[in-house]
Amino acid sequence: MNFDIIVVGSGPGGYVAAIRAAQLGYNVAVIERESLGGICLNWGCIPTKALLKSAQVFEYINHAADYGIQIGSAQADFTGIVKRSRGVADKMSKGVQFLMKKNKITVINGHAKLNAGKKVVVSENGQNKEYTAKHIIVATGARARELPNLKIDGKNIIGYREAMTLPTMPKSMVVVGSGAIGMEFAYFYHTMGTQVTIVEFMDNILPREDADCSKEMKKIYEKSGMKIITASSVQKVSSSASGQKVEVKDNKSGNIQEISCDIVLSAAGIMPNIENLGLETLKINTTKSGHIEVGDFYETNVSGIYAIGDVLSTQALAHVASAEGITCVEAIAHKEGKFHHKPEKIDYSNIPGCTYCWPEIASVGMTEQECKEKGIEVRIGKFPFSASGKASASGSNAGFVKLIFDKKYGELLGGHMVGANVTEMIAEIVAIRKLETTGPELVKTIHPHPTMSEAVMEAAAAAYDEVIHL
């Protein structure tokens, strides 16, 4: 039961690390206590996008007349929508199973605990089995964070898992938190017909996004009938047979309002899964926030033990976990002569973030506020999709592209987008920043017409006073 590399956890960090290790010639095992693919494939990224697609289709049908198409009244089959989402997740998990077999990776089911001497004890059905490896990678991910006064009970106060599989659609919902998880579920349920209220502790929804994006989304959602309360905190939730009563306190005035709803969704972030892993036994260093401390190539303070993904303090995103897994394994292989060059360190300042509500939000790099705080002189170009021919033709012309350039050198410091399918457009900005393309070069980069992506070129042109279509 000896392996070259054991990966604990099979999410987008773990299974990708395992496959890359197998490609480099290592004998690899993956330990998973639930389903292959982890939270992302089974309870996160993938099934939520299936739900959101159903919501978008429902929205299209309800606005068919706007496209000159007359149809009867549409009815949402909530159970069928949830069933489709679970089917998509199941298919993707089976795809990971196929990749494990294809790459000759051993899959071990159970709960893993690290022991001294590079050993892992796996518990399943009351039985323990011990495995050893030269290298062990911890990729156990994260779970929903529980607020002290908002304990998730799975019925009255739910987390993202329960939100994906509710037996019936609630008539009303309070969503606590307006990050990606909160905003996506708020859009889904609101579009399905639930009366949604978002409560956000910070001054703006989507608090990590550029302020212009936050303001735009607030305007769009409030216009659609959603209620948004910012700079406020949930004090307590009282449950009764008639539903939930949520006490919300204004952080500035101290005033309290009471909101009645059927169910409360806690979307107040995530916390790393590091309990009962044996980290204390091996004296692996962790931070005050509960994240594992690692070096540039993800080795902990204990030789041969590594960590990647949401157990770290880096961005809790699937694509970050995958990149960390590949980089970690390639660094191991380089030391052992199995990989031809030392891998490049990940540039965490150039990680794209995406929120898949409708319209979508996508961003990378610095916000305008961050540039101001650092005293950087900038050029800012903004191009609204209301001036885009493709956006108008598609019937989705809300939002904009905003680009921020260093005034002196023309470096693209940040890109921020709100609009239809902008999550498919942000990769261009990531590549431009990595390649150190300047603003004037981007202005002269010909984009196809008519496309949504033209707005990138136009926003760059706006920053240099060369915009044509404004």
Beta strands, then each sheet from edge to edge (+ up, - down):
strand 1: 2-8
strand 2: 28-32
strand 3: 106-109
strand 4: 111-115
strand 5: 119-124
strand 6: 127-138
strand 7: 142-144
strand 8: 157-158
strand 9: 172-176
strand 10: 195-199
strand 11: 227-229
strand 12: 232-240
strand 13: 243-250
strand 14: 256-261
strand 15: 263-266
strand 16: 270-272
strand 17: 305-307
strand 18: 353-355
strand 19: 360-365
strand 20: 378-384
strand 21: 400-406
strand 22: 412-419
sheet 1: 3+ 2+ 1+ 6+ 5- 4+
sheet 2: 3+ 2+ 1+ 6+ 17+
sheet 3: 7+ 16-
sheet 4: 8+ 15+ 9+ 10+ 11+
sheet 5: 12+ 13- 14+
sheet 6: 18+ 19- 22+ 21- 20+
end
